Amino acid sequence: MTALDDRSVQPTVTTGPVMGSQKVYHEVSDPDSARPLRVPQRRVALDNGSHIDLYDTSGPYTESSADVDVHAGLARTREPWIRDREPVNGAVTQMAYAKAGVITPEMRYIAAREGMDPDFVRSEVAIGRAVIPVNRCHPESEPMIIGKSFLVKVNANIGNSAVTSSVAEEVEKMVWATRWGSDTIMDLSTGKRIHETREWIIRNSPVPVGTVPIYQALEKVDGDPARLTWEIYRDTVIEQAEQGVDYMTVHAGVLLRYVPLTARRVTGIVSRGGSIMAAWCLAHHQESFLYTRFEELCEIFRRYDITFSLGDGLRPGSIADANDEAQFAELRTLGELTHIARAHDVQVMIEGPGHVPLHKIAENVRLEEELCGEAPFYTLGPLATDIAPGYDHITSAIGAAQIAWHGTAMLCYVTPKEHLGLPNRDDVKTGVITYKLAAHSADLAKGHPRAQEWDDTLSTARFEFRWQDQFHLALDPETAQSFHDETLPAEPAKTAHFCSMCGPKFCSMKITQDVRRYAEENGLSTVAAIDQGMRDKSAEFAEHGQRVYLPMAESE
Amino acid sequence: MTALDDRSVQPTVTTGPVMGSQKVYHEVSDPDSARPLRVPQRRVALDNGSHIDLYDTSGPYTESSADVDVHAGLARTREPWIRDREPVNGAVTQMAYAKAGVITPEMRYIAAREGMDPDFVRSEVAIGRAVIPVNRCHPESEPMIIGKSFLVKVNANIGNSAVTSSVAEEVEKMVWATRWGSDTIMDLSTGKRIHETREWIIRNSPVPVGTVPIYQALEKVDGDPARLTWEIYRDTVIEQAEQGVDYMTVHAGVLLRYVPLTARRVTGIVSRGGSIMAAWCLAHHQESFLYTRFEELCEIFRRYDITFSLGDGLRPGSIADANDEAQFAELRTLGELTHIARAHDVQVMIEGPGHVPLHKIAENVRLEEELCGEAPFYTLGPLATDIAPGYDHITSAIGAAQIAWHGTAMLCYVTPKEHLGLPNRDDVKTGVITYKLAAHSADLAKGHPRAQEWDDTLSTARFEFRWQDQFHLALDPETAQSFHDETLPAEPAKTAHFCSMCGPKFCSMKITQDVRRYAEENGLSTVAAIDQGMRDKSAEFAEHGQRVYLPMAESE
């Protein structure tokens, strides 16, 4: 019996389209196959007859007639792709293929998804500036890419702890997080049923799944770090690899000699994995097996195409500790390990802080790129201040937008419960939406070719008083509409040519519409000509009794 | 009968200390007076016996035995200061005194509040790089300063609209906003009882009050911009000046020739005041009275010491329109007007956008400083993306932190209801807290001498598992504690040496405490010595059965 046969687990997952959106698939021809690739998009149809297609992470759950059987798992779409290709130099990794000049179906799929050239995708993977986390044992996932040349991605952490949530809840949290845009999820489960929970998540996840194997290894030694061994860890990694984990956080940069560097810190070691490895190093007074056996780990990873997420076990946990010697010493070691992994054709990304004031953020990216050969940077926030527990999704979104603009490729979300408690379903949504807007802010600043179209479409709808379109184009349509309805609940207000802030009598947008309409009607194309139009407009105002803002009934 | 005699208005305002805090006053001697200045602070007493005093904006409402009579208004503390000084060159402005080398009690008070030298305060005001908004008719206010060398300030907009809120509600909103840290408030009331609402707010406000006089002037002409005249506007300004308005937004930079520059924009003119003035210019086909009568306005302002907040009527309302010709053309005009006002010894700040992508933010500050002689910049956000209605407190906090780091002196808050509806009480609090954390992030990045102490104190409390201290030091202690209690409601959890995320079995902070305690006990002062300590620690771990994380009962 596999985990999914367990009928005592009955996840209820959210299905159906996001309000005002429709799931569509773009068909992309694949020269290696008779069947086209089907790339998902979230289509928002607008009241003016046009539409916009947005990047979509939500899997089949948001199809209009979603036929979901969580006991069967998602369709294994990638299975034939994986089956039909030979290893390159013994590796089945996207990096190995990329270096060999092969454009995989995954790369082609991603190129369509991002609006990029397939060979550019290949070349970014070949040099390690981007990664495609796709364990061959997770054929259900929709290929995606993490790299500074592409859309900034967002990860959501889920996972049960000893008491607080069930397997079914975690499956729904995964579906829920991807519904709102999470590009990957990490299962950080501890406690009981860790294997089964992960199996349920992976078999039903349309996005890559990451883990921190040391957590499960620690459970196997009853929570005593000193009893951890390479063999226990290795077996845990293989167990998770076989399940299909796409990327794994490995805190291999916590060296014995770095531990004392944390002694004078305000907040010492705040990474769970980092503290486990530091405890091991102290107990044994030697370098950890993650470091000494790193090449053996690479050999395992290359057989599955698991991506390293080299963990920052010594990341700063407070503003005071940002950019200190402990942090950057570890980063240098992560750089060494990156080059070793790449020599094995294994993909690598690098985890980053944490808590960093605004003026120290750019240095993190610069050093990471320099030391780690531009491996994709994957940061947690960073929080730009420590003084706002309860609002750390915001303190960290400030830092996240900034660091992503400078080149971070994926952002790990932070929820309002950070430092205080475990996120519930609402917190997960708030965390994901907050990070999507931070990531998108960075996409705009980086000039991603598809980013600004979304803003412009929404702002045009706003300007033209197409309220429903404005809601539907929002990252979170439900919240946008419910906030509007709090002030002006009636249905006519959604077609009204004013908003609740200024009321019908005077509205700043209306005058510009008058100005613009006049310009267009008269075919004016230069500022000078428009200026002439202004003169006529002046006369027209007088004709209409000098009233710019007509009562609503008249303006309809 | 004055407005406050109206017993039909019965505001219920929030009083008493913020959770875990105590209002204290630092006494500062004033060479010009027998009585010391009493500078308010929010004192947080910590469980370890120490305390920290934080900048406080909340007025007497947060005293432990607050004796508040809203019908009487606050004490007129500044009255003797104002009475006891002669005009300089006919002006009673802080700028006039500063230029004449006079350190006013207001400057001395501010110096103590900010931890700066009084003569430095004076010199910043003299050159116009900082403003002290203190209408001589608002003697109830506690002096504060807005300038890039000082703590970044936050403004909250309040004000009733035609139907949705009463006078009493607005008074409470003012008290509520300042309780959470709003440094100034703007009363943007429209509709009925605009004069009475403002009177109630000013008489009870411990912070400077700003307005946009054109709103009230427009009410006087039944909402028809074309019927506005200089005389109606001037009389409105004087009416508000006599009430004690400390700063006024004046959209004097909207010139006729700039209006056509907005015709091709995605969102045209989004400023309410800007659209009113544009409508006036179009209707009359001439420059507005705000521009042509600007020097007369300066003469009024200098008699009261009202600070100009030169409005950005042509600010961008979308990412697409950021940093365009309309916006910067107006900014150049605001620069001209700044120099005119200063020649009249009138203080000036400059309003800024709006909606700006991250990579275009710095240019806004650079140009503003260059064109407007480093007059304090006062920005609304800016929003770093348009796609997240319902979350625009966050999209704008991202931009706000960034622009404040670059030099913006005051941030106008944005609430979650922006673009959608009118903020309620919860939204006001969310907006203020969000902006305080953004402002503080900038203070940290700018290296304000008092900023990081707060973060370090909170992070130390976090590291030492002083949960109550962590809550009390938070910008919003109530939310921090309630989030914690959702996961671990029991009282013992607040003294527990673990947090709800990792549980009692393994906690990353605990190991560092072990490391550090060992180092301290052994008087180790160098990294090398700590390293030796690590060796001993290794042996100690073995002695304790290799268990780093002792069960909770034992660790107590």
Boltz contact constraints between the chains, C-beta under 6 A:
constraints:
  - contact:
      token1: [A, 161]
      token2: [B, 503]
      max_distance: 6.0
  - contact:
      token1: [A, 162]
      token2: [B, 503]
      max_distance: 6.0
  - contact:
      token1: [A, 223]
      token2: [B, 505]
      max_distance: 6.0
  - contact:
      token1: [A, 223]
      token2: [B, 506]
      max_distance: 6.0
  - contact:
      token1: [A, 224]
      token2: [B, 546]
      max_distance: 6.0
  - contact:
      token1: [A, 224]
      token2: [B, 547]
      max_distance: 6.0
  - contact:
      token1: [A, 225]
      token2: [B, 548]
      max_distance: 6.0
  - contact:
      token1: [A, 226]
      token2: [B, 546]
      max_distance: 6.0
  - contact:
      token1: [A, 260]
      token2: [B, 527]
      max_distance: 6.0
  - contact:
      token1: [A, 260]
      token2: [B, 530]
      max_distance: 6.0
  - contact:
      token1: [A, 260]
      token2: [B, 531]
      max_distance: 6.0
  - contact:
      token1: [A, 260]
      token2: [B, 534]
      max_distance: 6.0
  - contact:
      token1: [A, 262]
      token2: [B, 512]
      max_distance: 6.0
  - contact:
      token1: [A, 263]
      token2: [B, 515]
      max_distance: 6.0
  - contact:
      token1: [A, 263]
      token2: [B, 516]
      max_distance: 6.0
  - contact:
      token1: [A, 263]
      token2: [B, 519]
      max_distance: 6.0
  - contact:
      token1: [A, 263]
      token2: [B, 530]
      max_distance: 6.0
  - contact:
      token1: [A, 266]
      token2: [B, 456]
      max_distance: 6.0
  - contact:
      token1: [A, 266]
      token2: [B, 459]
      max_distance: 6.0
  - contact:
      token1: [A, 266]
      token2: [B, 460]
      max_distance: 6.0
  - contact:
      token1: [A, 267]
      token2: [B, 459]
      max_distance: 6.0
  - contact:
      token1: [A, 267]
      token2: [B, 463]
      max_distance: 6.0
  - contact:
      token1: [A, 268]
      token2: [B, 512]
      max_distance: 6.0
  - contact:
      token1: [A, 269]
      token2: [B, 508]
      max_distance: 6.0
  - contact:
      token1: [A, 269]
      token2: [B, 512]
      max_distance: 6.0
  - contact:
      token1: [A, 270]
      token2: [B, 508]
      max_distance: 6.0
  - contact:
      token1: [A, 271]
      token2: [B, 508]
      max_distance: 6.0
  - contact:
      token1: [A, 272]
      token2: [B, 502]
      max_distance: 6.0
  - contact:
      token1: [A, 272]
      token2: [B, 508]
      max_distance: 6.0
  - contact:
      token1: [A, 275]
      token2: [B, 508]
      max_distance: 6.0
  - contact:
      token1: [A, 275]
      token2: [B, 511]
      max_distance: 6.0
  - contact:
      token1: [A, 278]
      token2: [B, 511]
      max_distance: 6.0
  - contact:
      token1: [A, 279]
      token2: [B, 511]
      max_distance: 6.0
  - contact:
      token1: [A, 279]
      token2: [B, 548]
      max_distance: 6.0
  - contact:
      token1: [A, 282]
      token2: [B, 534]
      max_distance: 6.0
  - contact:
      token1: [A, 282]
      token2: [B, 537]
      max_distance: 6.0
  - contact:
      token1: [A, 282]
      token2: [B, 538]
      max_distance: 6.0
  - contact:
      token1: [A, 283]
      token2: [B, 541]
      max_distance: 6.0
  - contact:
      token1: [A, 283]
      token2: [B, 546]
      max_distance: 6.0
  - contact:
      token1: [A, 285]
      token2: [B, 538]
      max_distance: 6.0
  - contact:
      token1: [A, 318]
      token2: [B, 459]
      max_distance: 6.0
  - contact:
      token1: [A, 319]
      token2: [B, 455]
      max_distance: 6.0
  - contact:
      token1: [A, 320]
      token2: [B, 456]
      max_distance: 6.0
  - contact:
      token1: [A, 357]
      token2: [B, 444]
      max_distance: 6.0
  - contact:
      token1: [A, 357]
      token2: [B, 445]
      max_distance: 6.0
  - contact:
      token1: [A, 358]
      token2: [B, 405]
      max_distance: 6.0
  - contact:
      token1: [A, 358]
      token2: [B, 441]
      max_distance: 6.0
  - contact:
      token1: [A, 358]
      token2: [B, 445]
      max_distance: 6.0
  - contact:
      token1: [A, 359]
      token2: [B, 445]
      max_distance: 6.0
  - contact:
      token1: [A, 384]
      token2: [B, 441]
      max_distance: 6.0
  - contact:
      token1: [A, 385]
      token2: [B, 437]
      max_distance: 6.0
  - contact:
      token1: [A, 385]
      token2: [B, 440]
      max_distance: 6.0
  - contact:
      token1: [A, 385]
      token2: [B, 441]
      max_distance: 6.0
  - contact:
      token1: [A, 385]
      token2: [B, 444]
      max_distance: 6.0
  - contact:
      token1: [A, 385]
      token2: [B, 455]
      max_distance: 6.0
  - contact:
      token1: [A, 386]
      token2: [B, 455]
      max_distance: 6.0
  - contact:
      token1: [A, 386]
      token2: [B, 458]
      max_distance: 6.0
  - contact:
      token1: [A, 386]
      token2: [B, 459]
      max_distance: 6.0
  - contact:
      token1: [A, 387]
      token2: [B, 440]
      max_distance: 6.0
  - contact:
      token1: [A, 387]
      token2: [B, 454]
      max_distance: 6.0
  - contact:
      token1: [A, 387]
      token2: [B, 455]
      max_distance: 6.0
  - contact:
      token1: [A, 387]
      token2: [B, 458]
      max_distance: 6.0
  - contact:
      token1: [A, 387]
      token2: [B, 475]
      max_distance: 6.0
  - contact:
      token1: [A, 388]
      token2: [B, 437]
      max_distance: 6.0
  - contact:
      token1: [A, 388]
      token2: [B, 475]
      max_distance: 6.0
  - contact:
      token1: [A, 389]
      token2: [B, 474]
      max_distance: 6.0
  - contact:
      token1: [A, 389]
      token2: [B, 480]
      max_distance: 6.0
  - contact:
      token1: [A, 390]
      token2: [B, 476]
      max_distance: 6.0
  - contact:
      token1: [A, 390]
      token2: [B, 479]
      max_distance: 6.0
  - contact:
      token1: [A, 390]
      token2: [B, 480]
      max_distance: 6.0
  - contact:
      token1: [A, 390]
      token2: [B, 483]
      max_distance: 6.0
  - contact:
      token1: [A, 391]
      token2: [B, 437]
      max_distance: 6.0
  - contact:
      token1: [A, 394]
      token2: [B, 394]
      max_distance: 6.0
  - contact:
      token1: [A, 394]
      token2: [B, 397]
      max_distance: 6.0
  - contact:
      token1: [A, 394]
      token2: [B, 434]
      max_distance: 6.0
  - contact:
      token1: [A, 395]
      token2: [B, 437]
      max_distance: 6.0
  - contact:
      token1: [A, 397]
      token2: [B, 394]
      max_distance: 6.0
  - contact:
      token1: [A, 398]
      token2: [B, 398]
      max_distance: 6.0
  - contact:
      token1: [A, 398]
      token2: [B, 401]
      max_distance: 6.0
  - contact:
      token1: [A, 398]
      token2: [B, 441]
      max_distance: 6.0
  - contact:
      token1: [A, 401]
      token2: [B, 398]
      max_distance: 6.0
  - contact:
      token1: [A, 405]
      token2: [B, 358]
      max_distance: 6.0
  - contact:
      token1: [A, 417]
      token2: [B, 483]
      max_distance: 6.0
  - contact:
      token1: [A, 420]
      token2: [B, 483]
      max_distance: 6.0
  - contact:
      token1: [A, 420]
      token2: [B, 484]
      max_distance: 6.0
  - contact:
      token1: [A, 421]
      token2: [B, 483]
      max_distance: 6.0
  - contact:
      token1: [A, 421]
      token2: [B, 484]
      max_distance: 6.0
  - contact:
      token1: [A, 421]
      token2: [B, 486]
      max_distance: 6.0
  - contact:
      token1: [A, 421]
      token2: [B, 487]
      max_distance: 6.0
  - contact:
      token1: [A, 421]
      token2: [B, 500]
      max_distance: 6.0
  - contact:
      token1: [A, 422]
      token2: [B, 487]
      max_distance: 6.0
  - contact:
      token1: [A, 422]
      token2: [B, 500]
      max_distance: 6.0
  - contact:
      token1: [A, 434]
      token2: [B, 394]
      max_distance: 6.0
  - contact:
      token1: [A, 437]
      token2: [B, 385]
      max_distance: 6.0
  - contact:
      token1: [A, 437]
      token2: [B, 388]
      max_distance: 6.0
  - contact:
      token1: [A, 437]
      token2: [B, 391]
      max_distance: 6.0
  - contact:
      token1: [A, 437]
      token2: [B, 395]
      max_distance: 6.0
  - contact:
      token1: [A, 440]
      token2: [B, 385]
      max_distance: 6.0
  - contact:
      token1: [A, 440]
      token2: [B, 387]
      max_distance: 6.0
  - contact:
      token1: [A, 441]
      token2: [B, 358]
      max_distance: 6.0
  - contact:
      token1: [A, 441]
      token2: [B, 384]
      max_distance: 6.0
  - contact:
      token1: [A, 441]
      token2: [B, 385]
      max_distance: 6.0
  - contact:
      token1: [A, 441]
      token2: [B, 398]
      max_distance: 6.0
  - contact:
      token1: [A, 444]
      token2: [B, 357]
      max_distance: 6.0
  - contact:
      token1: [A, 444]
      token2: [B, 385]
      max_distance: 6.0
  - contact:
      token1: [A, 445]
      token2: [B, 357]
      max_distance: 6.0
  - contact:
      token1: [A, 445]
      token2: [B, 358]
      max_distance: 6.0
  - contact:
      token1: [A, 445]
      token2: [B, 359]
      max_distance: 6.0
  - contact:
      token1: [A, 454]
      token2: [B, 387]
      max_distance: 6.0
  - contact:
      token1: [A, 455]
      token2: [B, 319]
      max_distance: 6.0
  - contact:
      token1: [A, 455]
      token2: [B, 385]
      max_distance: 6.0
  - contact:
      token1: [A, 455]
      token2: [B, 386]
      max_distance: 6.0
  - contact:
      token1: [A, 455]
      token2: [B, 387]
      max_distance: 6.0
  - contact:
      token1: [A, 456]
      token2: [B, 266]
      max_distance: 6.0
  - contact:
      token1: [A, 456]
      token2: [B, 320]
      max_distance: 6.0
  - contact:
      token1: [A, 458]
      token2: [B, 386]
      max_distance: 6.0
  - contact:
      token1: [A, 458]
      token2: [B, 387]
      max_distance: 6.0
  - contact:
      token1: [A, 459]
      token2: [B, 266]
      max_distance: 6.0
  - contact:
      token1: [A, 459]
      token2: [B, 267]
      max_distance: 6.0
  - contact:
      token1: [A, 459]
      token2: [B, 318]
      max_distance: 6.0
  - contact:
      token1: [A, 459]
      token2: [B, 386]
      max_distance: 6.0
  - contact:
      token1: [A, 460]
      token2: [B, 266]
      max_distance: 6.0
  - contact:
      token1: [A, 463]
      token2: [B, 267]
      max_distance: 6.0
  - contact:
      token1: [A, 474]
      token2: [B, 389]
      max_distance: 6.0
  - contact:
      token1: [A, 475]
      token2: [B, 387]
      max_distance: 6.0
  - contact:
      token1: [A, 475]
      token2: [B, 388]
      max_distance: 6.0
  - contact:
      token1: [A, 476]
      token2: [B, 390]
      max_distance: 6.0
  - contact:
      token1: [A, 479]
      token2: [B, 390]
      max_distance: 6.0
  - contact:
      token1: [A, 480]
      token2: [B, 389]
      max_distance: 6.0
  - contact:
      token1: [A, 480]
      token2: [B, 390]
      max_distance: 6.0
  - contact:
      token1: [A, 483]
      token2: [B, 390]
      max_distance: 6.0
  - contact:
      token1: [A, 483]
      token2: [B, 417]
      max_distance: 6.0
  - contact:
      token1: [A, 483]
      token2: [B, 420]
      max_distance: 6.0
  - contact:
      token1: [A, 483]
      token2: [B, 421]
      max_distance: 6.0
  - contact:
      token1: [A, 484]
      token2: [B, 420]
      max_distance: 6.0
  - contact:
      token1: [A, 484]
      token2: [B, 421]
      max_distance: 6.0
  - contact:
      token1: [A, 486]
      token2: [B, 421]
      max_distance: 6.0
  - contact:
      token1: [A, 487]
      token2: [B, 421]
      max_distance: 6.0
  - contact:
      token1: [A, 487]
      token2: [B, 422]
      max_distance: 6.0
  - contact:
      token1: [A, 500]
      token2: [B, 421]
      max_distance: 6.0
  - contact:
      token1: [A, 500]
      token2: [B, 422]
      max_distance: 6.0
  - contact:
      token1: [A, 502]
      token2: [B, 272]
      max_distance: 6.0
  - contact:
      token1: [A, 503]
      token2: [B, 162]
      max_distance: 6.0
  - contact:
      token1: [A, 505]
      token2: [B, 223]
      max_distance: 6.0
  - contact:
      token1: [A, 506]
      token2: [B, 223]
      max_distance: 6.0
  - contact:
      token1: [A, 508]
      token2: [B, 269]
      max_distance: 6.0
  - contact:
      token1: [A, 508]
      token2: [B, 270]
      max_distance: 6.0
  - contact:
      token1: [A, 508]
      token2: [B, 271]
      max_distance: 6.0
  - contact:
      token1: [A, 508]
      token2: [B, 272]
      max_distance: 6.0
  - contact:
      token1: [A, 508]
      token2: [B, 275]
      max_distance: 6.0
  - contact:
      token1: [A, 511]
      token2: [B, 275]
      max_distance: 6.0
  - contact:
      token1: [A, 511]
      token2: [B, 278]
      max_distance: 6.0
  - contact:
      token1: [A, 511]
      token2: [B, 279]
      max_distance: 6.0
  - contact:
      token1: [A, 512]
      token2: [B, 262]
      max_distance: 6.0
  - contact:
      token1: [A, 512]
      token2: [B, 268]
      max_distance: 6.0
  - contact:
      token1: [A, 512]
      token2: [B, 269]
      max_distance: 6.0
  - contact:
      token1: [A, 515]
      token2: [B, 263]
      max_distance: 6.0
  - contact:
      token1: [A, 516]
      token2: [B, 263]
      max_distance: 6.0
  - contact:
      token1: [A, 519]
      token2: [B, 263]
      max_distance: 6.0
  - contact:
      token1: [A, 527]
      token2: [B, 260]
      max_distance: 6.0
  - contact:
      token1: [A, 530]
      token2: [B, 260]
      max_distance: 6.0
  - contact:
      token1: [A, 530]
      token2: [B, 263]
      max_distance: 6.0
  - contact:
      token1: [A, 531]
      token2: [B, 260]
      max_distance: 6.0
  - contact:
      token1: [A, 534]
      token2: [B, 260]
      max_distance: 6.0
  - contact:
      token1: [A, 534]
      token2: [B, 282]
      max_distance: 6.0
  - contact:
      token1: [A, 535]
      token2: [B, 285]
      max_distance: 6.0
  - contact:
      token1: [A, 537]
      token2: [B, 282]
      max_distance: 6.0
  - contact:
      token1: [A, 538]
      token2: [B, 282]
      max_distance: 6.0
  - contact:
      token1: [A, 538]
      token2: [B, 285]
      max_distance: 6.0
  - contact:
      token1: [A, 541]
      token2: [B, 283]
      max_distance: 6.0
  - contact:
      token1: [A, 546]
      token2: [B, 224]
      max_distance: 6.0
  - contact:
      token1: [A, 546]
      token2: [B, 226]
      max_distance: 6.0
  - contact:
      token1: [A, 546]
      token2: [B, 283]
      max_distance: 6.0
  - contact:
      token1: [A, 547]
      token2: [B, 224]
      max_distance: 6.0
  - contact:
      token1: [A, 548]
      token2: [B, 225]
      max_distance: 6.0
  - contact:
      token1: [A, 548]
      token2: [B, 279]
      max_distance: 6.0
